[in-house]
Amino acid sequence: MASAGQWVEGARPRTLPAAVAPVVVGTGAAAALDATSWWRALLALVVALTLQVGVNYANDYSDGVRGTDAERVGPLRLVGSGVATPSAVRGAAVVAFAVAALAGLVLVASVGAWWLLGAGAGAIAAAWFYTGGSRPYGYRGLGEIAVFVFFGLFSVLGTTYVQAGRVSVGALAGAVGVGAYACAILVVNNLRDIPSDAAGGKLTLAVRLGDARTRGMWTGLVLLSHVAGLALLPVTPWAAASLAGLPWALRAARPVRTGAGGPALVPALRDTGLAELAYALGLGAGLALG
C-alpha cells in the first residue's frame, strides 16, 4: 500500500507550475482590465491544479496497466512500481477530476457563461485520453498540442474571461507564452523517456523526432515563450519582468543542450517548471502594473 509521501510523489509536483502559471498570467491580464476577482481566480487555480494532478494520476494508471512504465526513470510511478493498485490510482484520478469539475461548475455558474462547461468537459476528456482509452493520442505524438491548448490558451484566456468578461491582447500573448513553456515541460519529460517509450510502443513526439531535434524543439519553445512576453513591451514596459524565468531556463538548458539523458534530465524538468512559474509571476505582475 502506497504511503502518503508516495501518493504525493505520484502526483508529480514538479509539473504543478504548469497549472499555477496560466492562472497567474490570466489574473494579471484581468487586473490590467481593472476586473480582478480574487475568489474567481482562486477557483480557477483549484480547477487547474486538480486537472494537473488528475492527468498525472490518469497517466500513471494508463501507462502502468499497459506496461510502459516498467523501466521508467524519474518520479515514482505508482502502478508501474507496484506500490499502489491500478484501481486505487484510477480512483485518485477520478476524485481529482471530480473536484476540478465541481470547482469549474461553481465558477461557470457565477459567471453565467454556460458554454464554458463544454470547454471544461473537453479538458477532462483530453486529460484522460492522453494515455487512456483504446487509442491514446499521447501515444501518437499529439500531447504537445493538447498541452498548448488546455494549459496555455484555455487556462489563461479562461482565467481572464471569468474575471473580466472579455480577453485582451495581453491575455492572448500570455496564453501563447505560458502554453509554450508548458509544452517545454512535456518535451523535456518525453526527451528523458525516449528509450523506454520507444521500447513500449509509446510514439511521443520526442520518439518521432529523435533526440537531437527534440532538444532543439525544447529550446525553440522556451524562446517562443519569451518572445511572446517581450512582444507586449509596446503595451506595457513592465512586460520585461517576464524575463524573470531566464535564470532557471538557462540552468535547464545545460543538460538539455549538452546531451544529458535519463536521470540527468530530471533537474532540467524541475528547472523548466520553475522557469515557467517565474516567467508567469513576472509577466502577470507586469500586466497588472501596466
C-alpha positions in Angstrom: 0.0 0.0 0.0 1.4 3.4 -1.0 2.4 5.8 1.7 1.2 9.4 1.8 4.6 10.5 0.6 4.4 8.1 -2.4 1.0 9.4 -3.3 2.4 13.0 -3.3 5.3 11.9 -5.4 3.0 10.1 -7.8 1.1 13.3 -8.3 4.3 14.7 -9.8 4.6 18.0 -8.0 7.3 19.2 -10.4 4.6 19.6 -13.1 2.4 21.8 -11.0 3.9 25.1 -12.1 2.2 24.3 -15.4 -1.1 24.6 -13.6 -0.3 27.7 -11.5 1.3 29.7 -14.3 -1.7 30.3 -16.5 -3.9 31.4 -13.6 -1.3 33.9 -12.6 -1.0 35.4 -16.1 -4.7 35.3 -16.7 -5.3 37.1 -13.4 -2.7 39.7 -14.3 -4.4 40.3 -17.6 -7.7 40.7 -15.8 -6.1 43.2 -13.4 -5.0 45.2 -16.5 -8.6 45.4 -17.4 -9.5 46.6 -13.9 -11.6 43.4 -13.4 -9.8 41.3 -10.8 -11.9 38.8 -8.8 -9.7 37.0 -6.3 -12.2 34.4 -5.4 -12.8 33.5 -9.0 -9.0 33.4 -9.6 -8.8 31.0 -6.6 -11.5 28.8 -8.1 -9.6 28.8 -11.5 -6.5 27.8 -9.6 -8.3 24.9 -8.0 -9.5 23.7 -11.4 -6.1 24.0 -12.9 -4.3 22.2 -10.1 -6.8 19.3 -9.8 -6.8 18.8 -13.5 -3.0 18.6 -13.5 -3.0 16.1 -10.6 -5.8 14.2 -12.3 -3.9 13.9 -15.6 -0.8 12.8 -13.7 -2.6 10.0 -11.9 -4.5 9.1 -15.0 -1.3 8.7 -16.9 0.2 6.7 -14.1 -2.8 4.3 -14.3 -2.9 4.0 -18.1 0.8 3.7 -18.6 1.0 1.3 -15.7 -1.6 -1.2 -16.9 -0.1 -1.1 -20.4 3.4 -1.8 -19.0 5.1 1.2 -20.5 6.2 2.4 -17.0 8.1 -0.7 -16.1 11.6 0.7 -16.9 11.0 4.5 -16.4 13.4 6.9 -14.7 12.3 10.0 -12.9 9.4 10.4 -10.5 7.8 7.3 -8.8 5.1 5.6 -10.9 2.6 4.2 -8.5 1.2 1.4 -10.7 4.4 0.6 -12.6 6.4 0.2 -9.4 3.6 -1.9 -7.8 3.2 0.3 -4.7 -0.4 1.0 -5.5 -3.1 -1.0 -7.3 -4.4 0.2 -10.7 -7.9 0.7 -9.3 -6.6 2.9 -6.4 -4.7 5.2 -8.8 -7.6 5.3 -11.2 -9.9 6.3 -8.3 -7.5 9.0 -7.3 -7.6 10.4 -10.9 -11.4 10.3 -10.8 -11.5 12.2 -7.5 -9.2 14.9 -8.8 -11.3 15.3 -12.0 -14.5 15.4 -9.9 -13.0 18.2 -7.7 -12.0 20.1 -10.9 -15.5 19.6 -12.4 -17.2 20.9 -9.2 -15.0 23.9 -8.9 -15.4 24.6 -12.6 -19.2 24.3 -12.3 -19.3 26.9 -9.4 -17.1 29.2 -11.5 -19.2 28.9 -14.6 -22.4 29.4 -12.6 -21.0 32.6 -11.1 -20.2 34.0 -14.5 -23.3 32.7 -16.3 -21.2 31.6 -19.3 -22.6 28.1 -19.6 -20.7 27.4 -22.8 -17.6 27.1 -20.8 -18.9 23.8 -19.5 -18.1 22.3 -22.9 -14.6 23.5 -22.7 -14.2 22.1 -19.2 -15.5 18.7 -20.3 -13.1 18.8 -23.2 -10.2 19.5 -20.8 -11.1 16.5 -18.6 -11.5 14.3 -21.7 -8.2 15.4 -23.0 -6.6 14.6 -19.7 -8.0 11.1 -19.6 -7.4 10.1 -23.2 -3.8 11.4 -23.3 -2.8 7.9 -22.3 -6.1 6.3 -21.6 -8.6 4.6 -23.9 -8.0 2.3 -26.8 -6.3 4.9 -28.9 -4.5 7.4 -26.6 -3.4 10.4 -28.5 -0.3 10.8 -26.4 1.0 7.6 -28.0 0.7 9.3 -31.4 2.7 12.4 -30.7 -0.2 14.8 -30.1 0.4 15.5 -26.5 2.1 18.9 -27.0 -1.0 20.2 -28.9 -3.3 19.3 -26.1 -1.0 20.9 -23.5 -0.7 24.1 -25.5 -4.4 24.4 -25.9 -5.5 23.5 -22.4 -2.6 24.6 -20.2 -2.0 27.7 -22.4 -4.8 29.1 -24.4 -7.8 27.7 -22.5 -6.3 28.3 -19.0 -5.0 31.8 -19.5 -7.9 33.1 -21.6 -10.4 31.3 -19.4 -9.0 32.8 -16.2 -9.1 36.3 -17.7 -12.6 35.8 -19.1 -14.2 34.6 -15.9 -13.0 37.7 -14.1 -13.3 40.4 -16.8 -15.9 39.0 -19.1 -13.6 39.5 -22.1 -10.0 38.9 -23.1 -7.2 41.2 -24.2 -4.0 41.2 -26.3 -2.1 40.8 -23.1 -4.0 37.7 -22.2 -3.5 36.2 -25.7 0.2 36.8 -25.8 0.5 35.4 -22.2 -1.5 32.4 -23.3 0.9 31.7 -26.1 3.9 32.2 -23.8 2.6 30.0 -21.0 1.4 27.3 -23.4 4.9 27.1 -25.0 6.5 26.8 -21.6 4.1 24.1 -20.6 4.9 22.2 -23.8 8.6 22.6 -22.9 8.0 20.8 -19.6 6.3 17.9 -21.5 9.1 17.9 -24.1 11.9 17.5 -21.6 9.9 14.8 -19.8 9.5 12.9 -23.0 13.1 13.5 -24.0 14.2 11.7 -20.9 11.8 8.8 -21.6 12.7 8.3 -25.3 14.3 4.9 -24.8 11.6 3.4 -22.6 8.7 5.0 -24.6 10.2 3.7 -27.9 10.6 0.2 -26.4 7.0 0.3 -25.1 5.4 1.5 -28.3 4.6 4.9 -27.0 5.3 7.1 -30.0 5.5 10.5 -28.4 6.6 13.5 -30.5 10.1 13.1 -28.9 10.3 9.5 -30.1 9.1 10.5 -33.6 11.5 13.5 -33.8 14.5 11.8 -32.2 16.9 13.0 -29.6 18.6 15.9 -31.3 15.5 17.5 -32.8 13.6 17.2 -29.5 16.4 19.1 -27.8 16.1 21.8 -30.4 12.3 21.9 -30.0 12.7 22.5 -26.3 15.0 25.5 -27.0 12.5 26.8 -29.6 9.6 26.6 -27.2 11.4 28.5 -24.4 12.5 31.2 -26.9 8.9 31.4 -28.1 7.7 32.0 -24.6 10.0 34.9 -24.0 9.3 36.4 -27.4 5.6 36.4 -26.6 6.3 38.1 -23.3 8.5 40.8 -24.8 6.0 41.4 -27.6 3.9 43.1 -25.0 6.5 45.8 -24.4 4.6 48.3 -26.6 1.6 47.6 -24.3 3.5 47.9 -21.1 7.2 48.2 -20.4 6.6 46.1 -17.3 6.3 43.1 -19.6 10.1 42.9 -19.4 9.5 41.3 -16.0 8.7 38.1 -17.9 12.5 37.7 -18.2 12.4 36.6 -14.6 12.2 33.0 -15.9 15.5 33.1 -17.8 17.9 32.1 -15.0 16.1 28.8 -14.5 15.7 28.3 -18.2 19.4 28.8 -18.7 20.1 26.3 -15.9 17.7 23.8 -17.5 19.3 24.4 -20.9 22.7 23.0 -19.8 21.7 19.3 -19.5 19.3 19.6 -22.5 21.9 21.2 -24.8 24.8 19.1 -23.7 23.2 15.8 -24.5 22.4 14.6 -21.0 19.9 11.7 -20.8 18.0 9.6 -18.3 18.1 10.7 -14.7 20.5 13.5 -15.6 17.5 15.3 -17.3 15.4 15.2 -14.1 16.9 18.6 -12.9 16.0 20.1 -16.3 12.4 19.0 -15.8 12.3 20.8 -12.4 14.1 23.9 -13.7 11.8 24.2 -16.7 8.8 24.2 -14.4 10.4 26.8 -12.2 11.3 28.9 -15.2 7.6 28.8 -16.3 6.5 29.8 -12.9 8.9 32.7 -12.6 8.0 33.8 -16.2 4.3 33.8 -15.3 4.8 35.7 -12.0 6.9 38.3 -13.8 4.5 38.6 -16.8 1.4 38.5 -14.6 2.8 41.3 -12.4 3.9 43.3 -15.5 0.4 43.1 -17.0 -1.2 44.1 -13.7 1.2 47.1 -13.3 0.6 48.1 -16.9 
